[in-house]
Amino acid sequence: MSDWLEHSVQVEVEVPIDLVWSLWSDLEQMPRWMKWIDSVNILEDNPELSRWKLASGGLEFSWLSRITKLVPHQIIQWESVDGLPNRGAIRFYDRKNSSIVKLTVAYAIPGFLGKLMDNLFLGRIVESTIQADLERFKNYALEAKAR
């Protein structure tokens, strides 16, 4: 039996929504700003599926992810179909000269692991990591805008 943990973070990026969308929707570029993501590979025969690899502290996990909802300039929603159980969404809000990027991630951890670890402690680590990822994305987008 697994427990699901969910986290949401957001950042405002002083970049137009078109650029924010084009950078984020290129999933294979995510390791540039997502600290724990080692690689993302879109499957050639089915572009709705991608193989993800997470590496941190000597641990490696992988999963196959399916895009369940895609609305350009608004949302990319996904769920894993094998491997590490996870799901979530990245939402984009147009603020004319800037954009809000909101990331929600949910993942399953085995019930016994949740009891061994303090879920609040684990949650703080995950939230601080994905918030730092969004800050790296913000810097990446600002650099792209300057080019």
MARGU-65495 format. One line per 10 residues: their letters; for each residue y, x, z of N, C-alpha, C. Coordinates in pm, 1 decimal. Atoms other than C-alpha are relative to their C-alpha. Example, Ala and Ser with C-alpha at 12.3 -4.5 7.8 and 13.67 -1.06 7.14 Angstrom:
as) -119.0:89.0:0.0:-450.0:1230.0:780.0:120.0:90.0:0.0 | -119.0:-82.0:-6.0:-106.0:1367.0:714.0:109.0:-77.0:73.0;
// end
This chain:
msdwlehsvq) -118.9:84.8:0.0:0.0:0.0:0.0:124.6:88.9:0.0 | -121.2:-79.1:14.2:344.8:129.7:-93.2:121.7:-75.0:52.4 | -131.0:53.6:-35.3:694.1:78.1:38.6:97.1:40.0:-110.2 | -101.1:-30.2:100.7:978.7:54.9:-212.7:132.4:29.4:68.7 | -132.4:-36.8:-48.1:1305.3:230.5:-135.0:95.5:-7.4:-118.2 | -98.0:14.8:108.6:1621.1:158.0:-337.8:133.1:59.3:43.2 | -129.6:-63.0:-26.6:1950.7:345.9:-363.1:93.7:-26.5:-117.2 | -102.8:17.1:103.5:2273.4:279.3:-553.7:118.6:89.9:31.4 | -119.2:-83.8:-11.9:2558.8:520.3:-612.4:83.5:-21.5:-125.7 | -85.1:13.4:118.3:2855.5:517.5:-846.4:108.7:104.9:1.7;
vevevpidlv) -109.0:-94.7:15.5:3131.6:736.9:-978.6:93.4:-53.9:-108.4 | -95.2:32.5:105.8:3448.2:679.2:-1178.5:25.2:126.3:-80.1 | -16.1:-113.0:91.1:3480.4:904.8:-1481.5:121.5:-27.9:-87.5 | -122.9:18.6:78.0:3817.2:952.2:-1653.0:-26.2:28.8:-147.9 | 44.6:-15.6:137.8:3651.2:922.0:-1993.4:-24.7:-140.8:-55.1 | 25.9:132.3:59.4:3636.5:623.7:-2234.4:-149.0:-34.6:-2.2 | 137.3:50.6:-8.0:3322.0:411.0:-2223.6:-86.6:46.4:-117.8 | 78.5:-44.7:116.4:3214.9:513.8:-2577.9:-63.0:136.7:24.1 | 50.8:-134.6:-24.7:3178.9:877.5:-2474.6:-99.7:-0.1:115.6 | 91.4:8.9:-113.7:3019.0:798.7:-2137.8:-134.2:-54.5:-46.4;
wslwsdleqm) 123.7:60.7:49.7:2763.9:576.3:-2312.8:-77.3:97.8:-87.3 | 72.0:-88.6:92.0:2681.5:829.2:-2585.4:-63.4:117.2:74.1 | 57.7:-110.8:-76.8:2626.4:1107.8:-2332.2:-120.5:-45.7:81.6 | 107.9:44.2:-88.0:2412.6:906.3:-2090.1:-119.5:-53.4:-77.3 | 110.8:62.4:72.7:2206.6:721.3:-2350.9:-86.0:102.6:-74.6 | 81.8:-107.7:55.2:2083.3:1056.7:-2487.6:-87.0:53.2:114.5 | 81.5:-24.3:-119.3:1806.4:1060.8:-2223.8:-51.1:143.3:11.5 | 55.4:-135.9:-4.6:1670.9:1402.8:-2320.6:99.9:102.2:54.9 | -102.3:-90.2:-54.4:2001.1:1558.6:-2202.1:13.4:-10.6:152.2 | -16.7:24.0:-144.1:1963.9:1427.8:-1845.0:-23.7:120.3:89.5;
prwmkwidsv) 16.6:-116.4:-87.8:1830.0:1755.1:-1699.9:127.7:84.2:14.3 | -126.8:-74.1:-10.6:2181.1:1895.6:-1763.8:78.5:-39.4:124.7 | -75.4:42.7:-118.7:2318.2:1688.3:-1474.6:-86.7:-58.6:111.6 | 88.4:55.7:-103.1:2017.3:1546.0:-1285.9:-83.2:115.5:59.4 | 56.1:-118.1:-65.4:1909.9:1817.0:-1038.4:-152.7:2.1:2.3 | 145.3:0.9:-16.2:1549.7:1707.6:-987.3:-75.7:-25.4:-130.3 | 68.0:29.6:126.1:1476.2:1610.4:-1348.6:-15.8:129.4:-79.6 | 31.2:-123.2:72.0:1303.6:1899.5:-1522.2:1.5:-23.1:-150.4 | 0.7:29.0:143.8:1253.5:1730.8:-1860.2:-15.9:-149.9:-23.7 | 16.3:136.4:50.0:1273.0:1401.5:-2049.7:-32.8:12.9:-148.0;
nilednpels) 40.4:-4.2:140.4:1090.1:1357.1:-2378.6:-24.4:-141.2:-50.3 | 17.1:131.1:64.1:1125.7:1045.3:-2594.1:-124.8:5.8:-87.6 | 119.9:3.7:83.8:795.6:947.3:-2755.4:38.8:-34.7:-143.3 | -36.8:19.8:141.2:826.6:974.5:-3132.9:-50.6:-131.8:-55.6 | 58.1:121.9:56.3:597.0:680.7:-3204.1:50.1:-127.8:67.9 | -55.9:117.1:-68.5:772.6:451.0:-2953.2:124.6:42.5:78.9 | -121.8:-49.0:-65.1:1139.0:530.2:-2869.7:40.5:-76.0:127.0 | -26.7:68.5:-127.6:1137.2:276.2:-2583.1:-69.6:70.3:115.6 | 74.9:-71.8:-102.4:899.2:509.5:-2396.7:45.4:145.4:7.4 | -34.9:-140.7:-19.3:982.6:848.2:-2247.8:-83.7:57.2:113.2;
rwklasggle) 77.4:-71.9:-102.0:787.2:1104.9:-2046.4:98.3:82.0:83.4 | -91.5:-66.3:-93.5:977.0:1230.2:-1738.5:-77.2:95.1:88.8 | 58.7:-95.1:-94.2:904.6:1532.1:-1521.7:105.0:33.3:105.0 | -86.3:-30.1:-113.7:1058.1:1577.0:-1176.6:-58.6:122.4:69.3 | 45.4:-119.4:-71.0:1039.9:1914.4:-1004.8:100.1:31.9:110.0 | -86.9:-34.1:-112.7:1175.6:1995.6:-660.3:-83.4:62.7:110.8 | 65.6:-64.9:-112.4:1072.4:2236.6:-389.2:-147.7:27.0:-22.2 | 139.6:-29.5:28.7:748.6:2331.4:-561.0:-85.2:-122.2:-30.7 | 72.7:123.1:32.6:646.9:1966.9:-609.1:34.9:-43.8:-141.3 | -23.4:53.0:134.4:606.5:1819.1:-955.4:-60.3:-138.8:-10.2;
fswlsritkl) 46.9:135.1:27.0:572.7:1456.1:-1053.7:36.7:-31.7:-144.0 | -36.8:46.0:134.1:566.7:1294.9:-1394.9:-32.1:-148.1:-10.9 | 24.3:140.9:24.0:572.5:943.5:-1527.9:42.2:-35.8:-141.5 | -38.8:57.3:127.9:597.3:742.1:-1843.5:88.3:-119.2:31.8 | -98.0:103.4:-29.7:900.3:515.9:-1843.9:25.5:-85.5:-124.2 | -31.8:93.8:108.5:979.1:207.4:-2053.6:138.5:-57.8:24.0 | -129.5:67.6:-8.3:1327.7:79.9:-2125.0:-27.0:-149.5:-8.0 | 25.3:144.1:-5.7:1318.5:-286.2:-2024.8:122.1:-81.0:-42.2 | -121.7:68.9:43.2:1679.0:-374.6:-2106.0:99.7:105.0:-43.4 | -100.4:-91.6:50.2:1939.1:-200.2:-2316.7:110.9:-81.7:-65.5;
vphqiiqwes) -118.2:65.9:55.7:2285.5:-342.8:-2379.0:104.6:111.2:-17.3 | -93.1:-110.3:21.7:2510.8:-80.4:-2542.8:130.9:-16.2:77.2 | -123.2:-9.4:-78.5:2808.0:23.5:-2326.8:-5.4:-79.4:131.3 | 9.7:79.0:-122.6:2675.1:-191.0:-2037.3:-114.8:41.0:91.6 | 114.3:-23.6:-89.2:2322.6:-119.6:-1908.1:-118.0:62.9:-73.4 | 132.6:-48.4:38.8:2003.5:80.3:-1948.4:-86.5:-24.0:123.2 | 90.4:32.5:-110.9:1725.1:-58.9:-1730.6:-138.9:50.9:-35.9 | 131.5:-56.0:28.2:1380.7:98.4:-1695.5:-97.5:-30.2:113.1 | 105.2:2.0:-100.7:1049.0:92.5:-1513.5:-108.6:96.5:-45.7 | 110.1:-89.0:35.9:764.2:339.7:-1498.1:-121.9:-84.8:-34.8;
vdglpnrgai) 122.8:69.7:38.5:440.4:235.6:-1664.7:-123.8:80.6:37.9 | 106.5:-79.3:-59.8:229.1:520.2:-1526.0:63.2:114.9:77.4 | -51.7:-111.9:-77.7:265.4:811.9:-1288.1:81.2:-47.3:118.9 | -84.1:29.0:-115.8:534.5:810.0:-1017.7:63.3:-139.1:-13.4 | -54.6:136.0:12.0:622.2:440.8:-952.8:151.3:-0.7:27.6 | -144.8:9.7:-17.0:995.4:387.3:-1006.9:56.7:-99.4:-99.9 | -72.8:91.4:89.2:1246.2:151.9:-1167.3:147.8:12.1:35.0 | -142.2:-4.8:-30.0:1618.8:118.6:-1190.1:85.2:-37.4:-118.9 | -95.9:33.3:105.1:1928.8:72.8:-1397.2:121.3:91.1:13.3 | -129.5:-67.1:4.2:2237.6:259.7:-1502.4:94.6:-99.0:-66.3;
rfydrknssi) -96.7:98.7:50.2:2537.0:30.1:-1546.5:131.9:69.6:-28.5 | -126.9:-57.8:43.5:2864.1:108.7:-1720.9:106.5:-108.6:1.0 | -111.1:94.9:-7.4:3196.5:-62.2:-1655.0:121.6:64.5:-64.4 | -115.1:-50.1:74.7:3487.3:-14.4:-1895.0:128.1:-27.5:77.2 | -129.3:11.7:-67.6:3820.0:51.2:-1720.4:110.8:53.4:-91.0 | -93.4:-43.4:105.1:4007.7:126.5:-2046.7:4.1:152.1:-13.1 | -8.4:-145.3:11.7:4093.6:494.3:-1988.8:-103.9:72.5:84.6 | 106.5:-59.7:-79.9:3805.5:550.2:-1750.0:-120.1:-94.6:-0.9 | 123.2:78.0:-4.5:3454.3:423.3:-1684.6:-62.8:14.3:138.3 | 78.8:-4.3:-122.7:3253.9:334.4:-1376.4:-145.9:12.7:-43.4;
vkltvayaip) 141.8:-19.2:26.3:2895.6:460.6:-1385.9:-71.8:-26.6:131.9 | 72.9:37.3:-121.3:2660.9:297.3:-1132.1:-149.6:14.6:-24.1 | 142.4:-27.2:12.8:2306.0:422.0:-1088.2:-74.2:-63.0:118.1 | 88.1:57.4:-101.1:2042.3:222.1:-900.4:-141.4:49.1:-29.3 | 135.0:-54.0:14.3:1702.7:384.3:-844.6:-85.7:-56.7:112.1 | 98.2:45.1:-99.3:1400.0:236.4:-669.4:-130.7:73.9:-27.7 | 124.6:-73.1:16.6:1075.2:420.7:-606.5:-93.6:-39.4:113.1 | 102.5:34.6:-99.3:750.7:357.5:-424.3:-49.1:126.3:67.3 | 64.9:-108.5:-73.6:623.6:583.5:-151.8:-117.5:-61.2:73.7 | 114.9:54.7:-71.9:280.8:542.3:6.5:40.5:-40.3:141.5;
gflgklmdnl) -35.3:51.9:-132.0:304.5:338.3:326.3:-17.2:100.8:111.8 | 23.1:-98.6:-106.3:154.7:617.6:537.7:108.2:107.6:-1.0 | -104.3:-101.1:9.4:417.1:862.7:407.9:130.8:-53.5:57.4 | -119.3:62.1:-54.4:694.9:621.3:493.7:-0.7:-2.0:151.9 | 10.3:0.2:-145.9:564.2:604.8:848.2:13.5:141.7:56.5 | -11.7:-138.3:-45.1:543.3:984.3:874.3:144.3:50.2:-6.7 | -138.4:-44.2:18.7:894.8:1038.2:743.3:94.2:-112.3:40.7 | -101.9:99.3:-32.5:1203.0:862.8:866.2:62.6:-45.3:-131.8 | -51.8:49.0:127.1:1296.8:642.4:568.8:150.9:18.8:-11.8 | -145.7:-20.3:6.1:1664.9:671.0:661.8:32.6:143.5:-36.2;
flgrivesti) -20.4:-140.8:31.0:1641.9:1050.7:648.3:-28.2:25.0:-148.0 | 35.8:-14.3:140.7:1464.0:1039.2:312.1:106.7:-64.8:-87.7 | -103.2:70.6:75.9:1719.7:785.1:188.4:128.5:78.8:-10.6 | -123.1:-80.4:3.4:2012.6:1009.6:282.7:-14.2:116.7:-96.1 | 23.6:-111.8:92.3:1856.4:1300.7:92.0:8.5:-49.2:-144.1 | 1.3:52.4:136.9:1794.6:1089.7:-219.3:140.2:-43.5:-41.3 | -134.3:46.3:36.1:2138.7:924.4:-211.0:97.3:115.4:-20.3 | -92.0:-112.3:17.3:2323.3:1252.0:-162.3:-33.0:77.1:-127.0 | 39.6:-69.7:122.4:2122.8:1407.0:-446.6:45.9:-75.5:-123.8 | -40.2:72.9:121.4:2186.7:1126.8:-696.1:151.8:-15.4:-7.5;
qadlerfkny) -146.8:0.8:4.2:2553.9:1109.1:-593.5:49.4:132.6:-58.3 | -36.1:-131.2:56.0:2578.0:1483.3:-666.7:-31.9:5.2:-149.5 | 32.7:7.5:142.4:2402.5:1415.9:-999.9:110.2:-72.0:-77.1 | -107.6:73.5:67.4:2670.3:1159.2:-1088.8:127.7:83.3:-5.8 | -117.4:-88.1:2.9:2941.9:1408.9:-995.1:-16.7:106.4:-108.4 | 25.5:-96.0:108.5:2777.3:1665.2:-1228.1:16.6:-68.5:-135.1 | -18.9:73.3:125.7:2765.9:1396.5:-1499.3:149.1:-16.5:-28.8 | -144.5:16.0:16.6:3136.8:1330.9:-1443.0:61.1:127.8:-58.0 | -51.4:-127.3:51.3:3214.3:1700.9:-1495.2:-47.0:27.0:-141.8 | 56.8:-15.8:134.4:2984.4:1711.2:-1800.0:77.8:-85.6:-100.7;
aleakar) -73.1:90.7:88.5:3164.7:1410.0:-1951.3:143.7:48.3:-21.6 | -137.0:-50.5:14.0:3508.7:1558.3:-1879.2:4.0:122.2:-91.2 | 8.5:-114.5:91.3:3404.2:1882.1:-2053.0:-18.9:-45.3:-142.5 | 24.1:51.8:135.4:3274.6:1684.7:-2351.2:127.1:-62.1:-57.7 | -126.1:62.4:44.7:3603.8:1492.5:-2368.6:99.6:107.3:-42.9 | -96.0:-108.2:27.8:3800.1:1819.7:-2369.0:-32.1:73.9:-130.4 | 39.1:-70.8:123.3:3603.7:1954.1:-2668.6:60.3:-62.1:-122.5;
// end
